[in-house]
Amino acid sequence: MSVNDEREKLILRITETQRGLGRLLARHQSPLFRSNLTMRQLKALVILSVHGSASGQDLAHDLGVGLGTVTGIVDRLVAQGLASRHEDPHDRRVRRVELTPAGTALIEEINNTGIEHYRRIMDHLDTETLRALDHVTRTVRSVAEKLARDDD
């Protein structure tokens, strides 16, 4: 078996394992499943949680949709009390969208629920395995950060 074949088999096995872990974690009732959010609404909330606020054009670009579609998405998020619109302090022609405290709380609850379930798994791992997992996850994050910088 060549090195490339082994690497491909390992990558396939790791991604299949991650998918299986994701399915197991999805069995727990996440606040995500209790919400009435569409995928685009959820994506908009995540974008806002990362950036703090965004213009309609920024959201349209990040979501890969038109400005009219973003208007509908934001309207529904505002109606649910998860986002608010306000005038951009630097350009009064631009309306910015940001999370409300309820929107921030929902994103935090979704993230924390996933972390809690993952933590339960890690609580059952021995110290040597945790050290190896720490090393691997730090290495993966470092490569992801480098790739993100290269993409910018």
FENNOR-V900514 format. One record per residue. N is the residue number from 1. RES is the residue in one letter. SS is DSSP state (A for helix, B for strand, O for the rest). PSI is psi in whole degrees, 0 to 359 (none if undefined). NEAR is the number of other ideal C-beta (glycine too) atoms within 8 Angstrom. Layout:
n->{N/N}
res->{RES/RES}
ss->{SS/SS}
psi->{PSI/PSI}
near->{NEAR/NEAR}
This chain:
n->{1/2/3/4/5/6/7/8/9/10/11/12/13/14/15/16/17/18/19/20/21/22/23/24/25/26/27/28/29/30/31/32/33/34/35/36/37/38/39/40/41/42/43/44/45/46/47/48/49/50/51/52/53/54/55/56/57/58/59/60/61/62/63/64/65/66/67/68/69/70/71/72/73/74/75/76/77/78/79/80/81/82/83/84/85/86/87/88/89/90/91/92/93/94/95/96/97/98/99/100/101/102/103/104/105/106/107/108/109/110/111/112/113/114/115/116/117/118/119/120/121/122/123/124/125/126/127/128/129/130/131/132/133/134/135/136/137/138/139/140/141/142/143/144/145/146/147/148/149/150/151/152}
res->{M/S/V/N/D/E/R/E/K/L/I/L/R/I/T/E/T/Q/R/G/L/G/R/L/L/A/R/H/Q/S/P/L/F/R/S/N/L/T/M/R/Q/L/K/A/L/V/I/L/S/V/H/G/S/A/S/G/Q/D/L/A/H/D/L/G/V/G/L/G/T/V/T/G/I/V/D/R/L/V/A/Q/G/L/A/S/R/H/E/D/P/H/D/R/R/V/R/R/V/E/L/T/P/A/G/T/A/L/I/E/E/I/N/N/T/G/I/E/H/Y/R/R/I/M/D/H/L/D/T/E/T/L/R/A/L/D/H/V/T/R/T/V/R/S/V/A/E/K/L/A/R/D/D/D}
ss->{O/O/A/A/A/A/A/A/A/A/A/A/A/A/A/A/A/A/A/A/A/A/A/A/A/A/O/O/O/O/A/A/A/A/O/O/O/O/A/A/A/A/A/A/A/A/A/A/A/A/A/O/B/B/B/A/A/A/A/A/A/A/A/O/O/O/A/A/A/A/A/A/A/A/A/A/A/A/A/O/O/O/B/B/B/B/B/B/O/O/B/B/B/B/B/B/B/B/B/O/A/A/A/A/A/A/A/A/A/A/A/A/A/A/A/A/A/A/A/A/A/A/O/O/O/O/A/A/A/A/A/A/A/A/A/A/A/A/A/A/A/A/A/A/A/A/A/A/A/A/A/O}
psi->{131/164/320/321/317/316/315/318/319/315/317/316/319/315/323/322/318/320/314/319/319/318/320/317/330/344/332/138/101/149/338/319/339/345/164/31/141/168/319/323/317/316/318/318/318/316/314/324/329/316/346/310/167/151/166/320/320/314/317/315/310/328/346/36/173/165/323/320/318/320/315/318/311/320/315/323/321/317/329/358/18/342/161/157/147/162/138/125/340/343/101/345/342/133/130/152/137/162/144/171/324/322/317/317/320/313/317/320/318/312/315/325/316/318/320/317/320/322/320/320/313/330/339/4/146/166/320/317/320/321/315/317/320/314/313/314/325/319/316/316/318/315/318/318/319/316/321/318/319/327/334/none}
near->{4/5/5/6/8/9/8/8/9/8/8/8/8/8/8/8/8/8/8/8/8/8/8/7/10/7/5/7/5/10/10/9/6/6/8/3/8/7/6/10/11/11/10/16/16/9/12/16/10/6/8/5/7/12/10/12/7/9/16/12/7/9/13/4/8/6/8/6/11/14/9/8/15/14/8/10/14/11/6/7/7/11/14/8/8/7/7/11/3/4/5/5/4/9/9/11/15/11/12/10/6/8/15/10/8/12/12/8/9/11/8/8/12/10/8/8/10/9/8/8/8/9/6/5/8/5/5/6/8/10/8/8/10/8/8/8/8/8/8/8/8/8/8/8/8/8/8/8/7/6/5/4}
